[in-house]
Amino acid sequence: MSVHELNAEGLNCPLPILKAKKMLKSVPAGEVLKIRATDPGSVADFAAFCRQTGNELLSSTSEGDIYLFEIKAV
C-alpha cells in the first residue's frame, strides 16, 4: 500500500476539502490519505465531508496549529 499525502497548510476553507476530494479520486479504495491543514474549520469540514461521501475519517488530531487527518478511501 502506498502512502498518499496532501499538504493543505496555509489554505482556507473550502480549499483543503476541494483538494482532498480531487486527490481521493486517485486513491485506491481501502488506502489512506493523510492530510495536513492549518485552517481550524477543517476539523468540522472533514468530519462533514466524510459523512457525506462515505469515506472513513480514521483520525483527526492536532499538533499545535497543524491539524492532521487520515481518511480511508471507499
PQR file of N, CA, C, O and H, with PARSE charges and radii, in Angstrom:
ATOM      1  N   MET A   1       0.851  -1.180   0.000 -0.4000 1.5000
ATOM      2  CA  MET A   1       0.000   0.000   0.000 -0.0000 2.0000
ATOM      3  C   MET A   1       0.893   1.237   0.000  0.5500 1.7000
ATOM      4  O   MET A   1       1.812   1.351   0.811 -0.5500 1.4000
ATOM      5  N   SER A   2       0.619   2.140  -0.896 -0.4000 1.5000
ATOM      6  CA  SER A   2       1.419   3.357  -0.968 -0.0000 2.0000
ATOM      7  C   SER A   2       0.824   4.430  -0.055  0.5500 1.7000
ATOM      8  O   SER A   2      -0.348   4.375   0.318 -0.5500 1.4000
ATOM      9  H   SER A   2      -0.127   2.048  -1.555  0.4000 1.0000
ATOM     10  N   VAL A   3       1.655   5.395   0.288 -0.4000 1.5000
ATOM     11  CA  VAL A   3       1.228   6.487   1.164 -0.0000 2.0000
ATOM     12  C   VAL A   3       0.767   7.656   0.303  0.5500 1.7000
ATOM     13  O   VAL A   3       1.454   8.063  -0.633 -0.5500 1.4000
ATOM     14  H   VAL A   3       2.607   5.440  -0.016  0.4000 1.0000
ATOM     15  N   HIS A   4      -0.383   8.178   0.625 -0.4000 1.5000
ATOM     16  CA  HIS A   4      -0.943   9.327  -0.094 -0.0000 2.0000
ATOM     17  C   HIS A   4      -1.002  10.480   0.892  0.5500 1.7000
ATOM     18  O   HIS A   4      -1.607  10.366   1.959 -0.5500 1.4000
ATOM     19  H   HIS A   4      -0.942   7.848   1.385  0.4000 1.0000
ATOM     20  N   GLU A   5      -0.371  11.592   0.531 -0.4000 1.5000
ATOM     21  CA  GLU A   5      -0.330  12.731   1.445 -0.0000 2.0000
ATOM     22  C   GLU A   5      -0.725  14.012   0.733  0.5500 1.7000
ATOM     23  O   GLU A   5      -0.412  14.219  -0.439 -0.5500 1.4000
ATOM     24  H   GLU A   5       0.120  11.685  -0.335  0.4000 1.0000
ATOM     25  N   LEU A   6      -1.421  14.866   1.471 -0.4000 1.5000
ATOM     26  CA  LEU A   6      -1.834  16.175   0.966 -0.0000 2.0000
ATOM     27  C   LEU A   6      -1.445  17.224   1.994  0.5500 1.7000
ATOM     28  O   LEU A   6      -1.857  17.156   3.152 -0.5500 1.4000
ATOM     29  H   LEU A   6      -1.676  14.698   2.423  0.4000 1.0000
ATOM     30  N   ASN A   7      -0.660  18.180   1.567 -0.4000 1.5000
ATOM     31  CA  ASN A   7      -0.301  19.296   2.443 -0.0000 2.0000
ATOM     32  C   ASN A   7      -1.201  20.469   2.076  0.5500 1.7000
ATOM     33  O   ASN A   7      -1.037  21.088   1.025 -0.5500 1.4000
ATOM     34  H   ASN A   7      -0.325  18.235   0.626  0.4000 1.0000
ATOM     35  N   ALA A   8      -2.153  20.766   2.956 -0.4000 1.5000
ATOM     36  CA  ALA A   8      -3.085  21.867   2.726 -0.0000 2.0000
ATOM     37  C   ALA A   8      -2.812  23.014   3.698  0.5500 1.7000
ATOM     38  O   ALA A   8      -3.701  23.813   3.992 -0.5500 1.4000
ATOM     39  H   ALA A   8      -2.286  20.263   3.810  0.4000 1.0000
ATOM     40  N   GLU A   9      -1.575  23.089   4.193 -0.4000 1.5000
ATOM     41  CA  GLU A   9      -1.220  24.159   5.131 -0.0000 2.0000
ATOM     42  C   GLU A   9      -1.317  25.514   4.424  0.5500 1.7000
ATOM     43  O   GLU A   9      -0.915  25.660   3.269 -0.5500 1.4000
ATOM     44  H   GLU A   9      -0.852  22.440   3.955  0.4000 1.0000
ATOM     45  N   GLY A  10      -1.856  26.493   5.140 -0.4000 1.5000
ATOM     46  CA  GLY A  10      -1.976  27.839   4.588 -0.0000 2.0000
ATOM     47  C   GLY A  10      -3.207  28.050   3.730  0.5500 1.7000
ATOM     48  O   GLY A  10      -3.465  29.167   3.281 -0.5500 1.4000
ATOM     49  H   GLY A  10      -2.182  26.374   6.078  0.4000 1.0000
ATOM     50  N   LEU A  11      -3.971  26.992   3.497 -0.4000 1.5000
ATOM     51  CA  LEU A  11      -5.185  27.112   2.683 -0.0000 2.0000
ATOM     52  C   LEU A  11      -6.394  27.253   3.581  0.5500 1.7000
ATOM     53  O   LEU A  11      -6.484  26.599   4.621 -0.5500 1.4000
ATOM     54  H   LEU A  11      -3.760  26.085   3.861  0.4000 1.0000
ATOM     55  N   ASN A  12      -7.319  28.101   3.184 -0.4000 1.5000
ATOM     56  CA  ASN A  12      -8.551  28.298   3.946 -0.0000 2.0000
ATOM     57  C   ASN A  12      -9.716  27.629   3.243  0.5500 1.7000
ATOM     58  O   ASN A  12      -9.662  27.338   2.049 -0.5500 1.4000
ATOM     59  H   ASN A  12      -7.246  28.631   2.339  0.4000 1.0000
ATOM     60  N   CYS A  13     -10.768  27.393   4.008 -0.4000 1.5000
ATOM     61  CA  CYS A  13     -11.997  26.786   3.510 -0.0000 2.0000
ATOM     62  C   CYS A  13     -12.461  27.526   2.254  0.5500 1.7000
ATOM     63  O   CYS A  13     -12.461  28.757   2.237 -0.5500 1.4000
ATOM     64  H   CYS A  13     -10.812  27.630   4.979  0.4000 1.0000
ATOM     65  N   PRO A  14     -12.847  26.819   1.226 -0.5600 1.5000
ATOM     66  CA  PRO A  14     -13.045  25.376   1.122  0.2800 2.0000
ATOM     67  C   PRO A  14     -11.872  24.629   0.474  0.5500 1.7000
ATOM     68  O   PRO A  14     -12.010  23.452   0.140 -0.5500 1.4000
ATOM     69  N   LEU A  15     -10.735  25.281   0.291 -0.4000 1.5000
ATOM     70  CA  LEU A  15      -9.644  24.662  -0.471 -0.0000 2.0000
ATOM     71  C   LEU A  15      -9.137  23.333   0.089  0.5500 1.7000
ATOM     72  O   LEU A  15      -8.902  22.419  -0.701 -0.5500 1.4000
ATOM     73  H   LEU A  15     -10.623  26.237   0.562  0.4000 1.0000
ATOM     74  N   PRO A  16      -8.951  23.166   1.408 -0.5600 1.5000
ATOM     75  CA  PRO A  16      -8.482  21.845   1.869  0.2800 2.0000
ATOM     76  C   PRO A  16      -9.428  20.707   1.470  0.5500 1.7000
ATOM     77  O   PRO A  16      -8.982  19.631   1.072 -0.5500 1.4000
ATOM     78  N   ILE A  17     -10.736  20.954   1.581 -0.4000 1.5000
ATOM     79  CA  ILE A  17     -11.722  19.931   1.204 -0.0000 2.0000
ATOM     80  C   ILE A  17     -11.694  19.685  -0.296  0.5500 1.7000
ATOM     81  O   ILE A  17     -11.720  18.535  -0.734 -0.5500 1.4000
ATOM     82  H   ILE A  17     -11.098  21.828   1.904  0.4000 1.0000
ATOM     83  N   LEU A  18     -11.641  20.743  -1.085 -0.4000 1.5000
ATOM     84  CA  LEU A  18     -11.638  20.581  -2.540 -0.0000 2.0000
ATOM     85  C   LEU A  18     -10.411  19.816  -3.015  0.5500 1.7000
ATOM     86  O   LEU A  18     -10.516  18.956  -3.888 -0.5500 1.4000
ATOM     87  H   LEU A  18     -11.620  21.677  -0.729  0.4000 1.0000
ATOM     88  N   LYS A  19      -9.253  20.122  -2.450 -0.4000 1.5000
ATOM     89  CA  LYS A  19      -8.025  19.424  -2.833 -0.0000 2.0000
ATOM     90  C   LYS A  19      -8.064  17.961  -2.387  0.5500 1.7000
ATOM     91  O   LYS A  19      -7.602  17.077  -3.107 -0.5500 1.4000
ATOM     92  H   LYS A  19      -9.168  20.821  -1.740  0.4000 1.0000
ATOM     93  N   ALA A  20      -8.614  17.713  -1.205 -0.4000 1.5000
ATOM     94  CA  ALA A  20      -8.734  16.333  -0.722 -0.0000 2.0000
ATOM     95  C   ALA A  20      -9.700  15.538  -1.598  0.5500 1.7000
ATOM     96  O   ALA A  20      -9.435  14.386  -1.940 -0.5500 1.4000
ATOM     97  H   ALA A  20      -8.990  18.432  -0.621  0.4000 1.0000
ATOM     98  N   LYS A  21     -10.808  16.154  -1.952 -0.4000 1.5000
ATOM     99  CA  LYS A  21     -11.802  15.484  -2.798 -0.0000 2.0000
ATOM    100  C   LYS A  21     -11.179  15.100  -4.142  0.5500 1.7000
ATOM    101  O   LYS A  21     -11.375  13.985  -4.627 -0.5500 1.4000
ATOM    102  H   LYS A  21     -11.024  17.090  -1.673  0.4000 1.0000
ATOM    103  N   LYS A  22     -10.433  16.024  -4.736 -0.4000 1.5000
ATOM    104  CA  LYS A  22      -9.775  15.760  -6.009 -0.0000 2.0000
ATOM    105  C   LYS A  22      -8.737  14.641  -5.865  0.5500 1.7000
ATOM    106  O   LYS A  22      -8.660  13.752  -6.713 -0.5500 1.4000
ATOM    107  H   LYS A  22     -10.274  16.929  -4.343  0.4000 1.0000
ATOM    108  N   MET A  23      -7.942  14.687  -4.795 -0.4000 1.5000
ATOM    109  CA  MET A  23      -6.893  13.692  -4.615 -0.0000 2.0000
ATOM    110  C   MET A  23      -7.472  12.311  -4.311  0.5500 1.7000
ATOM    111  O   MET A  23      -6.918  11.301  -4.744 -0.5500 1.4000
ATOM    112  H   MET A  23      -8.004  15.409  -4.107  0.4000 1.0000
ATOM    113  N   LEU A  24      -8.579  12.258  -3.571 -0.4000 1.5000
ATOM    114  CA  LEU A  24      -9.184  10.966  -3.230 -0.0000 2.0000
ATOM    115  C   LEU A  24      -9.649  10.203  -4.459  0.5500 1.7000
ATOM    116  O   LEU A  24      -9.769   8.979  -4.416 -0.5500 1.4000
ATOM    117  H   LEU A  24      -9.029  13.079  -3.219  0.4000 1.0000
ATOM    118  N   LYS A  25      -9.910  10.902  -5.550 -0.4000 1.5000
ATOM    119  CA  LYS A  25     -10.310  10.226  -6.786 -0.0000 2.0000
ATOM    120  C   LYS A  25      -9.214   9.300  -7.296  0.5500 1.7000
ATOM    121  O   LYS A  25      -9.497   8.325  -7.993 -0.5500 1.4000
ATOM    122  H   LYS A  25      -9.812  11.896  -5.585  0.4000 1.0000
ATOM    123  N   SER A  26      -7.941   9.604  -6.947 -0.4000 1.5000
ATOM    124  CA  SER A  26      -6.824   8.777  -7.415 -0.0000 2.0000
ATOM    125  C   SER A  26      -6.306   7.824  -6.341  0.5500 1.7000
ATOM    126  O   SER A  26      -5.351   7.084  -6.576 -0.5500 1.4000
ATOM    127  H   SER A  26      -7.710  10.396  -6.381  0.4000 1.0000
ATOM    128  N   VAL A  27      -6.931   7.837  -5.168 -0.4000 1.5000
ATOM    129  CA  VAL A  27      -6.519   6.943  -4.081 -0.0000 2.0000
ATOM    130  C   VAL A  27      -7.361   5.668  -4.173  0.5500 1.7000
ATOM    131  O   VAL A  27      -8.588   5.735  -4.106 -0.5500 1.4000
ATOM    132  H   VAL A  27      -7.707   8.438  -4.977  0.4000 1.0000
ATOM    133  N   PRO A  28      -6.717   4.511  -4.326 -0.5600 1.5000
ATOM    134  CA  PRO A  28      -7.477   3.254  -4.408  0.2800 2.0000
ATOM    135  C   PRO A  28      -8.303   3.003  -3.143  0.5500 1.7000
ATOM    136  O   PRO A  28      -7.896   3.370  -2.041 -0.5500 1.4000
ATOM    137  N   ALA A  29      -9.455   2.379  -3.316 -0.4000 1.5000
ATOM    138  CA  ALA A  29     -10.330   2.055  -2.182 -0.0000 2.0000
ATOM    139  C   ALA A  29      -9.558   1.260  -1.140  0.5500 1.7000
ATOM    140  O   ALA A  29      -8.809   0.340  -1.467 -0.5500 1.4000
ATOM    141  H   ALA A  29      -9.786   2.081  -4.212  0.4000 1.0000
ATOM    142  N   GLY A  30      -9.757   1.632   0.119 -0.4000 1.5000
ATOM    143  CA  GLY A  30      -9.099   0.949   1.217 -0.0000 2.0000
ATOM    144  C   GLY A  30      -7.783   1.575   1.622  0.5500 1.7000
ATOM    145  O   GLY A  30      -7.254   1.268   2.691 -0.5500 1.4000
ATOM    146  H   GLY A  30     -10.366   2.379   0.384  0.4000 1.0000
ATOM    147  N   GLU A  31      -7.242   2.452   0.783 -0.4000 1.5000
ATOM    148  CA  GLU A  31      -5.990   3.115   1.127 -0.0000 2.0000
ATOM    149  C   GLU A  31      -6.281   4.440   1.824  0.5500 1.7000
ATOM    150  O   GLU A  31      -7.400   4.951   1.776 -0.5500 1.4000
ATOM    151  H   GLU A  31      -7.672   2.701  -0.085  0.4000 1.0000
ATOM    152  N   VAL A  32      -5.246   4.991   2.477 -0.4000 1.5000
ATOM    153  CA  VAL A  32      -5.430   6.142   3.350 -0.0000 2.0000
ATOM    154  C   VAL A  32      -4.765   7.398   2.780  0.5500 1.7000
ATOM    155  O   VAL A  32      -3.636   7.363   2.292 -0.5500 1.4000
ATOM    156  H   VAL A  32      -4.337   4.576   2.515  0.4000 1.0000
ATOM    157  N   LEU A  33      -5.499   8.497   2.857 -0.4000 1.5000
ATOM    158  CA  LEU A  33      -4.969   9.811   2.504 -0.0000 2.0000
ATOM    159  C   LEU A  33      -4.690  10.554   3.797  0.5500 1.7000
ATOM    160  O   LEU A  33      -5.584  10.730   4.625 -0.5500 1.4000
ATOM    161  H   LEU A  33      -6.416   8.526   3.253  0.4000 1.0000
ATOM    162  N   LYS A  34      -3.439  10.992   3.970 -0.4000 1.5000
ATOM    163  CA  LYS A  34      -3.058  11.778   5.151 -0.0000 2.0000
ATOM    164  C   LYS A  34      -3.029  13.242   4.754  0.5500 1.7000
ATOM    165  O   LYS A  34      -2.427  13.608   3.744 -0.5500 1.4000
ATOM    166  H   LYS A  34      -2.713  10.849   3.297  0.4000 1.0000
ATOM    167  N   ILE A  35      -3.679  14.074   5.549 -0.4000 1.5000
ATOM    168  CA  ILE A  35      -3.822  15.493   5.231 -0.0000 2.0000
ATOM    169  C   ILE A  35      -3.286  16.337   6.378  0.5500 1.7000
ATOM    170  O   ILE A  35      -3.544  16.053   7.548 -0.5500 1.4000
ATOM    171  H   ILE A  35      -4.168  13.777   6.368  0.4000 1.0000
ATOM    172  N   ARG A  36      -2.534  17.382   6.027 -0.4000 1.5000
ATOM    173  CA  ARG A  36      -2.061  18.390   6.990 -0.0000 2.0000
ATOM    174  C   ARG A  36      -2.731  19.701   6.615  0.5500 1.7000
ATOM    175  O   ARG A  36      -2.680  20.122   5.459 -0.5500 1.4000
ATOM    176  H   ARG A  36      -2.325  17.613   5.077  0.4000 1.0000
ATOM    177  N   ALA A  37      -3.359  20.349   7.591 -0.4000 1.5000
ATOM    178  CA  ALA A  37      -4.049  21.612   7.330 -0.0000 2.0000
ATOM    179  C   ALA A  37      -3.817  22.576   8.489  0.5500 1.7000
ATOM    180  O   ALA A  37      -3.486  22.162   9.600 -0.5500 1.4000
ATOM    181  H   ALA A  37      -3.400  20.007   8.530  0.4000 1.0000
ATOM    182  N   THR A  38      -3.996  23.865   8.213 -0.4000 1.5000
ATOM    183  CA  THR A  38      -3.853  24.880   9.251 -0.0000 2.0000
ATOM    184  C   THR A  38      -5.171  25.609   9.530  0.5500 1.7000
ATOM    185  O   THR A  38      -5.251  26.387  10.481 -0.5500 1.4000
ATOM    186  H   THR A  38      -4.265  24.201   7.310  0.4000 1.0000
ATOM    187  N   ASP A  39      -6.191  25.373   8.728 -0.4000 1.5000
ATOM    188  CA  ASP A  39      -7.487  26.033   8.918 -0.0000 2.0000
ATOM    189  C   ASP A  39      -8.249  25.335  10.046  0.5500 1.7000
ATOM    190  O   ASP A  39      -8.586  24.158   9.918 -0.5500 1.4000
ATOM    191  H   ASP A  39      -6.126  24.741   7.956  0.4000 1.0000
ATOM    192  N   PRO A  40      -8.529  26.047  11.161 -0.5600 1.5000
ATOM    193  CA  PRO A  40      -9.253  25.411  12.270  0.2800 2.0000
ATOM    194  C   PRO A  40     -10.613  24.859  11.857  0.5500 1.7000
ATOM    195  O   PRO A  40     -11.100  23.893  12.445 -0.5500 1.4000
ATOM    196  N   GLY A  41     -11.221  25.469  10.853 -0.4000 1.5000
ATOM    197  CA  GLY A  41     -12.520  24.998  10.372 -0.0000 2.0000
ATOM    198  C   GLY A  41     -12.454  23.648   9.687  0.5500 1.7000
ATOM    199  O   GLY A  41     -13.481  23.001   9.482 -0.5500 1.4000
ATOM    200  H   GLY A  41     -10.825  26.254  10.376  0.4000 1.0000
ATOM    201  N   SER A  42     -11.244  23.217   9.329 -0.4000 1.5000
ATOM    202  CA  SER A  42     -11.109  21.949   8.625 -0.0000 2.0000
ATOM    203  C   SER A  42     -11.502  20.758   9.489  0.5500 1.7000
ATOM    204  O   SER A  42     -11.845  19.702   8.958 -0.5500 1.4000
ATOM    205  H   SER A  42     -10.410  23.743   9.496  0.4000 1.0000
ATOM    206  N   VAL A  43     -11.458  20.911  10.811 -0.4000 1.5000
ATOM    207  CA  VAL A  43     -11.849  19.805  11.697 -0.0000 2.0000
ATOM    208  C   VAL A  43     -13.309  19.436  11.436  0.5500 1.7000
ATOM    209  O   VAL A  43     -13.622  18.272  11.189 -0.5500 1.4000
ATOM    210  H   VAL A  43     -11.179  21.769  11.242  0.4000 1.0000
ATOM    211  N   ALA A  44     -14.191  20.415  11.489 -0.4000 1.5000
ATOM    212  CA  ALA A  44     -15.612  20.169  11.218 -0.0000 2.0000
ATOM    213  C   ALA A  44     -15.839  19.848   9.746  0.5500 1.7000
ATOM    214  O   ALA A  44     -16.675  19.010   9.410 -0.5500 1.4000
ATOM    215  H   ALA A  44     -13.937  21.361  11.690  0.4000 1.0000
ATOM    216  N   ASP A  45     -15.091  20.518   8.867 -0.4000 1.5000
ATOM    217  CA  ASP A  45     -15.271  20.313   7.427 -0.0000 2.0000
ATOM    218  C   ASP A  45     -14.975  18.870   7.016  0.5500 1.7000
ATOM    219  O   ASP A  45     -15.748  18.272   6.268 -0.5500 1.4000
ATOM    220  H   ASP A  45     -14.411  21.200   9.141  0.4000 1.0000
ATOM    221  N   PHE A  46     -13.856  18.303   7.501 -0.4000 1.5000
ATOM    222  CA  PHE A  46     -13.505  16.939   7.100 -0.0000 2.0000
ATOM    223  C   PHE A  46     -14.455  15.916   7.714  0.5500 1.7000
ATOM    224  O   PHE A  46     -14.739  14.893   7.091 -0.5500 1.4000
ATOM    225  H   PHE A  46     -13.228  18.790   8.109  0.4000 1.0000
ATOM    226  N   ALA A  47     -14.953  16.170   8.925 -0.4000 1.5000
ATOM    227  CA  ALA A  47     -15.943  15.268   9.526 -0.0000 2.0000
ATOM    228  C   ALA A  47     -17.212  15.241   8.669  0.5500 1.7000
ATOM    229  O   ALA A  47     -17.748  14.172   8.379 -0.5500 1.4000
ATOM    230  H   ALA A  47     -14.723  17.001   9.431  0.4000 1.0000
ATOM    231  N   ALA A  48     -17.681  16.410   8.271 -0.4000 1.5000
ATOM    232  CA  ALA A  48     -18.884  16.503   7.432 -0.0000 2.0000
ATOM    233  C   ALA A  48     -18.634  15.905   6.052  0.5500 1.7000
ATOM    234  O   ALA A  48     -19.493  15.211   5.509 -0.5500 1.4000
ATOM    235  H   ALA A  48     -17.245  17.279   8.506  0.4000 1.0000
ATOM    236  N   PHE A  49     -17.469  16.171   5.487 -0.4000 1.5000
ATOM    237  CA  PHE A  49     -17.112  15.646   4.171 -0.0000 2.0000
ATOM    238  C   PHE A  49     -17.174  14.120   4.171  0.5500 1.7000
ATOM    239  O   PHE A  49     -17.720  13.516   3.247 -0.5500 1.4000
ATOM    240  H   PHE A  49     -16.770  16.735   5.928  0.4000 1.0000
ATOM    241  N   CYS A  50     -16.613  13.499   5.208 -0.4000 1.5000
ATOM    242  CA  CYS A  50     -16.600  12.033   5.268 -0.0000 2.0000
ATOM    243  C   CYS A  50     -18.004  11.472   5.453  0.5500 1.7000
ATOM    244  O   CYS A  50     -18.341  10.446   4.861 -0.5500 1.4000
ATOM    245  H   CYS A  50     -16.170  13.989   5.959  0.4000 1.0000
ATOM    246  N   ARG A  51     -18.825  12.130   6.265 -0.4000 1.5000
ATOM    247  CA  ARG A  51     -20.222  11.686   6.427 -0.0000 2.0000
ATOM    248  C   ARG A  51     -20.958  11.734   5.088  0.5500 1.7000
ATOM    249  O   ARG A  51     -21.736  10.835   4.770 -0.5500 1.4000
ATOM    250  H   ARG A  51     -18.551  12.963   6.745  0.4000 1.0000
ATOM    251  N   GLN A  52     -20.715  12.773   4.316 -0.4000 1.5000
ATOM    252  CA  GLN A  52     -21.438  12.959   3.060 -0.0000 2.0000
ATOM    253  C   GLN A  52     -20.939  12.054   1.946  0.5500 1.7000
ATOM    254  O   GLN A  52     -21.722  11.652   1.085 -0.5500 1.4000
ATOM    255  H   GLN A  52     -20.083  13.504   4.575  0.4000 1.0000
ATOM    256  N   THR A  53     -19.648  11.724   1.944 -0.4000 1.5000
ATOM    257  CA  THR A  53     -19.073  10.962   0.831 -0.0000 2.0000
ATOM    258  C   THR A  53     -18.930   9.475   1.112  0.5500 1.7000
ATOM    259  O   THR A  53     -18.739   8.689   0.183 -0.5500 1.4000
ATOM    260  H   THR A  53     -19.012  12.051   2.643  0.4000 1.0000
ATOM    261  N   GLY A  54     -19.018   9.070   2.388 -0.4000 1.5000
ATOM    262  CA  GLY A  54     -18.851   7.666   2.726 -0.0000 2.0000
ATOM    263  C   GLY A  54     -17.410   7.267   2.984  0.5500 1.7000
ATOM    264  O   GLY A  54     -17.144   6.132   3.380 -0.5500 1.4000
ATOM    265  H   GLY A  54     -19.173   9.708   3.142  0.4000 1.0000
ATOM    266  N   ASN A  55     -16.469   8.191   2.764 -0.4000 1.5000
ATOM    267  CA  ASN A  55     -15.084   7.903   3.123 -0.0000 2.0000
ATOM    268  C   ASN A  55     -15.003   7.860   4.649  0.5500 1.7000
ATOM    269  O   ASN A  55     -15.800   8.498   5.337 -0.5500 1.4000
ATOM    270  H   ASN A  55     -16.685   9.113   2.442  0.4000 1.0000
ATOM    271  N   GLU A  56     -14.033   7.100   5.174 -0.4000 1.5000
ATOM    272  CA  GLU A  56     -13.940   6.912   6.623 -0.0000 2.0000
ATOM    273  C   GLU A  56     -12.867   7.816   7.225  0.5500 1.7000
ATOM    274  O   GLU A  56     -11.699   7.752   6.841 -0.5500 1.4000
ATOM    275  H   GLU A  56     -13.386   6.581   4.615  0.4000 1.0000
ATOM    276  N   LEU A  57     -13.277   8.655   8.171 -0.4000 1.5000
ATOM    277  CA  LEU A  57     -12.331   9.508   8.890 -0.0000 2.0000
ATOM    278  C   LEU A  57     -11.705   8.666   9.992  0.5500 1.7000
ATOM    279  O   LEU A  57     -12.325   8.431  11.029 -0.5500 1.4000
ATOM    280  H   LEU A  57     -14.226   8.707   8.484  0.4000 1.0000
ATOM    281  N   LEU A  58     -10.473   8.212   9.765 -0.4000 1.5000
ATOM    282  CA  LEU A  58      -9.796   7.330  10.714 -0.0000 2.0000
ATOM    283  C   LEU A  58      -9.275   8.101  11.916  0.5500 1.7000
ATOM    284  O   LEU A  58      -9.336   7.615  13.045 -0.5500 1.4000
ATOM    285  H   LEU A  58      -9.969   8.403   8.923  0.4000 1.0000
ATOM    286  N   SER A  59      -8.759   9.312  11.674 -0.4000 1.5000
ATOM    287  CA  SER A  59      -8.252  10.110  12.787 -0.0000 2.0000
ATOM    288  C   SER A  59      -8.299  11.586  12.443  0.5500 1.7000
ATOM    289  O   SER A  59      -8.206  11.989  11.284 -0.5500 1.4000
ATOM    290  H   SER A  59      -8.710   9.707  10.757  0.4000 1.0000
ATOM    291  N   SER A  60      -8.447  12.376  13.500 -0.4000 1.5000
ATOM    292  CA  SER A  60      -8.461  13.836  13.395 -0.0000 2.0000
ATOM    293  C   SER A  60      -7.758  14.343  14.643  0.5500 1.7000
ATOM    294  O   SER A  60      -8.337  14.342  15.729 -0.5500 1.4000
ATOM    295  H   SER A  60      -8.522  12.048  14.442  0.4000 1.0000
ATOM    296  N   THR A  61      -6.508  14.778  14.493 -0.4000 1.5000
ATOM    297  CA  THR A  61      -5.719  15.226  15.633 -0.0000 2.0000
ATOM    298  C   THR A  61      -5.069  16.563  15.304  0.5500 1.7000
ATOM    299  O   THR A  61      -5.183  17.065  14.185 -0.5500 1.4000
ATOM    300  H   THR A  61      -6.037  14.780  13.611  0.4000 1.0000
ATOM    301  N   SER A  62      -4.392  17.127  16.283 -0.4000 1.5000
ATOM    302  CA  SER A  62      -3.676  18.371  16.028 -0.0000 2.0000
ATOM    303  C   SER A  62      -2.343  18.362  16.756  0.5500 1.7000
ATOM    304  O   SER A  62      -2.186  17.763  17.820 -0.5500 1.4000
ATOM    305  H   SER A  62      -4.299  16.719  17.192  0.4000 1.0000
ATOM    306  N   GLU A  63      -1.391  19.049  16.143 -0.4000 1.5000
ATOM    307  CA  GLU A  63      -0.077  19.282  16.729 -0.0000 2.0000
ATOM    308  C   GLU A  63       0.149  20.784  16.676  0.5500 1.7000
ATOM    309  O   GLU A  63       0.623  21.315  15.672 -0.5500 1.4000
ATOM    310  H   GLU A  63      -1.519  19.536  15.279  0.4000 1.0000
ATOM    311  N   GLY A  64      -0.194  21.464  17.766 -0.4000 1.5000
ATOM    312  CA  GLY A  64      -0.104  22.919  17.753 -0.0000 2.0000
ATOM    313  C   GLY A  64      -1.117  23.494  16.788  0.5500 1.7000
ATOM    314  O   GLY A  64      -2.316  23.255  16.931 -0.5500 1.4000
ATOM    315  H   GLY A  64      -0.579  21.033  18.582  0.4000 1.0000
ATOM    316  N   ASP A  65      -0.646  24.258  15.797 -0.4000 1.5000
ATOM    317  CA  ASP A  65      -1.535  24.882  14.813 -0.0000 2.0000
ATOM    318  C   ASP A  65      -1.733  24.038  13.564  0.5500 1.7000
ATOM    319  O   ASP A  65      -2.336  24.497  12.593 -0.5500 1.4000
ATOM    320  H   ASP A  65       0.329  24.452  15.681  0.4000 1.0000
ATOM    321  N   ILE A  66      -1.231  22.809  13.580 -0.4000 1.5000
ATOM    322  CA  ILE A  66      -1.374  21.902  12.430 -0.0000 2.0000
ATOM    323  C   ILE A  66      -2.429  20.856  12.762  0.5500 1.7000
ATOM    324  O   ILE A  66      -2.382  20.218  13.814 -0.5500 1.4000
ATOM    325  H   ILE A  66      -0.741  22.437  14.368  0.4000 1.0000
ATOM    326  N   TYR A  67      -3.378  20.691  11.855 -0.4000 1.5000
ATOM    327  CA  TYR A  67      -4.443  19.692  12.014 -0.0000 2.0000
ATOM    328  C   TYR A  67      -4.124  18.524  11.084  0.5500 1.7000
ATOM    329  O   TYR A  67      -3.840  18.710   9.901 -0.5500 1.4000
ATOM    330  H   TYR A  67      -3.417  21.209  11.000  0.4000 1.0000
ATOM    331  N   LEU A  68      -4.175  17.328  11.642 -0.4000 1.5000
ATOM    332  CA  LEU A  68      -3.825  16.114  10.897 -0.0000 2.0000
ATOM    333  C   LEU A  68      -5.040  15.220  10.762  0.5500 1.7000
ATOM    334  O   LEU A  68      -5.753  14.966  11.733 -0.5500 1.4000
ATOM    335  H   LEU A  68      -4.405  17.177  12.603  0.4000 1.0000
ATOM    336  N   PHE A  69      -5.266  14.745   9.541 -0.4000 1.5000
ATOM    337  CA  PHE A  69      -6.407  13.886   9.259 -0.0000 2.0000
ATOM    338  C   PHE A  69      -5.941  12.659   8.489  0.5500 1.7000
ATOM    339  O   PHE A  69      -5.019  12.728   7.676 -0.5500 1.4000
ATOM    340  H   PHE A  69      -4.686  14.952   8.753  0.4000 1.0000
ATOM    341  N   GLU A  70      -6.592  11.539   8.760 -0.4000 1.5000
ATOM    342  CA  GLU A  70      -6.378  10.337   7.972 -0.0000 2.0000
ATOM    343  C   GLU A  70      -7.744   9.879   7.501  0.5500 1.7000
ATOM    344  O   GLU A  70      -8.639   9.606   8.300 -0.5500 1.4000
ATOM    345  H   GLU A  70      -7.341  11.482   9.420  0.4000 1.0000
ATOM    346  N   ILE A  71      -7.887   9.801   6.174 -0.4000 1.5000
ATOM    347  CA  ILE A  71      -9.156   9.423   5.568 -0.0000 2.0000
ATOM    348  C   ILE A  71      -8.948   8.162   4.742  0.5500 1.7000
ATOM    349  O   ILE A  71      -8.075   8.108   3.876 -0.5500 1.4000
ATOM    350  H   ILE A  71      -7.160  10.023   5.525  0.4000 1.0000
ATOM    351  N   LYS A  72      -9.766   7.147   5.024 -0.4000 1.5000
ATOM    352  CA  LYS A  72      -9.715   5.889   4.276 -0.0000 2.0000
ATOM    353  C   LYS A  72     -10.679   6.009   3.100  0.5500 1.7000
ATOM    354  O   LYS A  72     -11.873   6.256   3.272 -0.5500 1.4000
ATOM    355  H   LYS A  72     -10.475   7.191   5.728  0.4000 1.0000
ATOM    356  N   ALA A  73     -10.137   5.829   1.916 -0.4000 1.5000
ATOM    357  CA  ALA A  73     -10.939   5.961   0.688 -0.0000 2.0000
ATOM    358  C   ALA A  73     -11.874   4.784   0.516  0.5500 1.7000
ATOM    359  O   ALA A  73     -11.556   3.654   0.888 -0.5500 1.4000
ATOM    360  H   ALA A  73      -9.167   5.628   1.775  0.4000 1.0000
ATOM    361  N   VAL A  74     -13.039   5.067  -0.055 -0.4000 1.5000
ATOM    362  CA  VAL A  74     -14.010   3.996  -0.355 -0.0000 2.0000
ATOM    363  C   VAL A  74     -14.071   3.762  -1.851  0.5500 1.7000
ATOM    364  O   VAL A  74     -14.825   2.904  -2.311 -0.5500 1.4000
ATOM    365  H   VAL A  74     -13.298   5.985  -0.358  0.4000 1.0000
TER
END
